[in-house]
């Protein structure tokens, strides 16, 4: 029998595992042995995704993502219907489309936030944006749309971090002045979402690093270099500045970072962070075409062109479509409608008719073009009304006396 390379590799790995087991068994109990076992477990756990061809870091998502495994690895829980119903009851508002359709599907300790809120205690929201382009695309708008809903529903403040420092360190082309400028441009898109200036503090890391510094130091001291490499995927050829950035990003999750907002007992407020477990929708109509993203500065002609070129799960001709229906799992236009068509009844109708072959892909693309054109045009008008003075107002270090009203 001829042994394949894969079979040989598996046998060799099993032999190494047996050797490790024998060596560990021969070592008397000690703190060093305990630390070694912990290091082996941590190394194995953090390499598992890479071995399974699944890579998820704040800067890279690749491979076939196993969301159940991701939820387990990040210590999360599923957002179930009882949690959605509880949000509805506590806020007296219909749950956001992203919540009720399962796009924000996992959480860590959200129940504890709701427990404290029900007791009359406060919390605040934290989200952010890495400014790498002058405008955001639709996928990048999703966390801000959802955060605005949470701000209005729970009547709480939000702090929004613009990581212009991060984009400078990571980019091979952007200068520091470029990322500072892009941060202000991105702030206009964020403000245009409708955030309340009396409950919102937007800040640039480059400009406001000082207010975060104490908590940046405290969090940085708690994490070893090995753990940082394992979690964030840092490599030897990376700029050294990358290693320190995660702690700058962690600092806003502590209320004590914002002494101008939270004082006294509010200095220990809980923080809720709406974010994508895998960075969310790529925003592109085609994975192979980097220019297929629909930006919030696009026009109707641009949107129609990109939607019409999007990959469809519909069949090649009308007869096949009528007989077999569309594959909704791979249909990009339908996925976009799932995010941006507000009407649940209409979406369910399209899902049934298109999936069962009574609707053609052209009709789905036409409806998506209408939905996206309306949303983008509304955003463009709102963004055009945002002045430099408004940006300055949102980014000013100031108290927010009405932030919980």
N, C-alpha and C positions, 0 to 999 in steps of 0.2 A: 504494500500500500504506500502511495506517495503522499507525504505530509505536505500540506500547503503552507505558505508563509504565515497565513493567519493562524492556523492551528499550532504551528511552532511557536509563534509569539504568545499565544494563550497559555501553552504549557510552560514557557519560560516565566511568564508572569506568576503563574500558580506556584512555581518553584521558589520564586523570590518571596512570595507571601508566606510560604511555609518556613523559609529561612528567617524572615522577620519574626514570625511567631515563636520559633525556637530561641532566637536571640533574646527576645523580650522576656520569655519565660525563665531564662537563666539569670536575669538581672534581679537582685533583691528589691523589694519595695523601697522607694525613695522619692523625694520631690523631683529629682532629675528624671526618673522613670515616668512619673506622672506627667511631667511637662512634655516629654518625648512622645508619649502616647497621644496626648492632646494635639501636638504638632502634626503627627501622622494623620489623625482624624481630620483635622482642619485642612491639611493639604489635599487629602482625598476628596473631601466634600467640595472644596472650591474648584478642583480640577474636573469634577464630574460633568459639569456642563460642557466644558471644552472637549472631553472625551466623547460626549454624545453629540458633538457638532452643534451645540447650542451656546451662543455667546451673548450675554446681556450685561452690559456695563452702562454707566451714564452716557457714554459716547459711542457705543457700538451695539447693534443688535443684528445677529446673523444666525443662520441655521434654522431648523424646524423647531419653533418655540413650543415647548410643552408647558402650557400655562398652569396646569395642576402642580407640576414639579416646581415651577417658579413661585407659586403661592406658598408651597411648603418650604422652599428654601429661604424665602424672605420672611417667614414667620407670619404670614397673613392668614386671613379667613375670608371665605366667600361672603359677598354682600347678598343676603337672601331677602326674600319678600317681606319677612317680618321686620327686618331692619329698614327697608324702604317704607313700609307702612308706618313705622315709628317716626321716621323723618317727616312724613306727611302729617301725622298727628301733632307733632311738636311745633311744626312751622305753620300749619294751616294753609299750606301751599301744595299744589300738585308737584310731585317729584319731577325733577328735570328729566328731559328725554334721554340724556346720557345715563341717568341712574336707572330709570324704569326699563330701558332696553338693554341693560347689562354691560354698558361700555366701561363704566366705573364699577368693576365687578369684585374687587378685593379690598381689604382694609386691615389696618393694624390699630386696635384699641379705639375704633370709632364708637363702639358701645360705651366705653368709659367717658368719651366726650359727651355723648348724649345723656349719660347718667348725671354728670356734673351739670349739664345745661338744664336738665329737669329739676335739679336742686336749686336752680337760680344762679349757678356759677357761670363765669364768663370764659370765653376762649377767643383766640384770634386765628386768622388764616395766613398761610405763607405759601407763595408760589414764586416762579421766576422765569427768566428768559435769558438765553445766551445770544447776544446780538451778533449775528454773522451776515445779515443781509438788511437792506433798507426797509423791507416790508416782510410781514409774516405770511405764510401760506395757510390754507384752511386747517390743515392738520395741526399746525402750531397754535391755532386759535382755540382749540378745544379746551385745554386746561383753563384758559382765561374765561371762556364762556361759562364753564361749570363753576369756577370760583366766584364769578359775579352773582350767579344764582345763589350760592351758599351765603355770600355776604348779605344779599337782600333777604333771604329766607330766615337766617338766624340773627340778623341785625348785629353783625360783628365787624371789626376792622380787618383789613388785609394789608400785609407788607409784601411788596413785590421786588425781588432782587434782580437787578440787571447785571449779569456776570460778564462785564466787558473785560475784566482781568483774565477770566478763563479763556475767552475767545482770542485774546492776544497771545496767550501762552500756547494754545493749541494750534493756532493758524500759522501756516507757512508764508502767508502773503499779507495779512493785515498788520498794520502798525498800531501802536497804542492810541494814537489820535483817531485812527479809523474806527476802532471799536467804541471809543467814547462817543463819537458822532452817531454811530449806528444805534447805540443805546438810547439816545434821545429820540431818534426816528422810531425805534420800536416802542418807546414809551407812548408815542402818539397813537399807534395801533391799539395798545393796551387801554389807554384812556378812552378811545373811541368805542370800546366794548360797553361803556356806560358805568364804569366804577364811580363811586361817590367820593368826591374830593375830601369830604369831611370824615371819611372812614378809611382812606387809602393813603399809604405812604409808599411811593416808588423810589428806589434808591440805586445808585450806581456803586459798585464795589470800589472802583478806582477813586471815586469822590468821597465815599463814606466808609472806607475800610476801618477807620479809627473806632467807630462805634461798635464794630464787631470784634475788635482785636482781643479783648479779654476772653471771650468765649471761644474764639478761634484757638487761642493758646490752650485753654482747658480741654477742649475736645482733642486737639492734636496730641496732647500728652497722654491721652488714654489709649491711643491706637499705635501698635507696633508697625514698623516699616514692612515687615513680612505680611501682616494682615492687610495693610493698605495695598500692597502689590497684588495680593490674592483677590481682594474685593474689586479693585478698580482696574486691574490689568496693566499696571505700569511696567514698562520694560527698561532695560539698561540704557537704551539709546534715547529715551524720552528726556525732554528738558526737566531739570530738577524742580522747576517751579510747579510742575504738575502735581507733585506729591503733596504739597501744602494746600492745594485748592479745595479738596473735599471738606476741610475743616472750616474754611471760609463759607462754604455752602451750608454747612451744618449750623453755624452760629445763629442765623435768624430764627431757628426753631426754638430758641430760648428767649423768653420775654425780656430777660434782663439785658439783652443786646440793645433794647430800645428804651433807654432811660427817659427819653423825651415823651414816650407814649405810656409806658407801664411803670408805675411807681408803687411803693408800699406793698400791699398784699397782691396787687396785680403783677408784681415782678416775677411771680411763679405761675402765671397763667398757662393753661394747656394750649398747644398749638396743633392745628389741623392742616395737613399739607395735601392738597389735591394734586396728584401727579400720575403719570403713566408708568405702569410697572415695567413696560418695555419701550417707553418713549412714544407709544401711541401710534396714530395713523401717520404714515410717511408723508401724506399730502400729495403724493404723485399719482397720476392716472396710469402711469406705466413704470414698472420697476426698472426697465432697461433704458428709460429716457429721463435723465435728470432734469430736463426742462419742461416736464409735463405737469409739474405742480401748479395748482391754481392759487395765485397770490391774491390778497385782498385789495390790491391795486389794479387787478386785471379788468378788462372791458368785456362786453358781451360777446364780441367776435372771438376774442382769445379764449373765453370760457367754452363757447360752442365748439371751437376747433379741438380743444383738449378733451372735452367730453366725448366727442365723436370718434376720437382716436383711442379711447380707453378700451381695455380688454373686456370683452363681453363673454358671459357664460351662455348666451343664446346660441342656437344652432346656425349652421351655415346658410340655410335657406328657410323660407317660411313654412314649407311642408314639413321639414324635419323638426322645426320649432313647434309646430302644432302637434306633432306626434309625440315628441319626447319632452318638451319644455326646456327651460333654461336651468343651468347649474348655478344656483345662487351663491354657492360657496366661493366661486371664483369670479363672479361677476362684479367688476369694479363699480360701474354706475349704481347698481343696487346697493352695494356697501355704502356708497356716499349718500344715497337717499336714506339709508338707515340712520345715518348721523344727522343729516341736515333737513329732512322732511319732518316737520313738527307734527303733522296730523297722523295719529296712530291708525285711524280707520283707513285712510288712503294708503298708507304704507302696507297694511295687511292685505288690502285689495290687490295692490301691485304684486306683492309676494305670491299670492295665490294665482292670479291670472298669468303672470310671467312664468312662474315656476311650473305651471301646468300647461303652458303652451298657447294660451288664448291671447297673449300679448306679445308683440314683437320687440326685439331689442331697440329698434329705432324709437319706439314710443317711450321706452324707459329713459333713453338718453335725452330725448326731447324734454321730458318732465324734469330730469335732473338739471338740464341747462337752465330751465325756467327758475328752479329753486335756487341754484347757486348764483345766477345773475341777480336775482332780487336781493339775496343776502349780501353779496359783494357790493352792489350799488348802494345799499343802505349803509354799509360800513364805510365806503369811500366818502359819502356825504358827511358822516359823523367825523371821520378823520380829517377832512378838509376844514372842519370847524375848530379843530384843536390848534391853538396858538402856542407860540413859545412861552408866553406868559402862563398859560395853563399847565404846560409841562413843568415850569419852574414851581408853580403852586403845588403840584402833586409831589415834587421831589424835594420840597423844602423841609428841613428838620424842624418840626413844630409839634406842639401838643395837638391832640384831636379830641376836644372836649365832648363832642357829640358822637363818638365812634360806637357807642353801645345803644344808641337811641334809634 
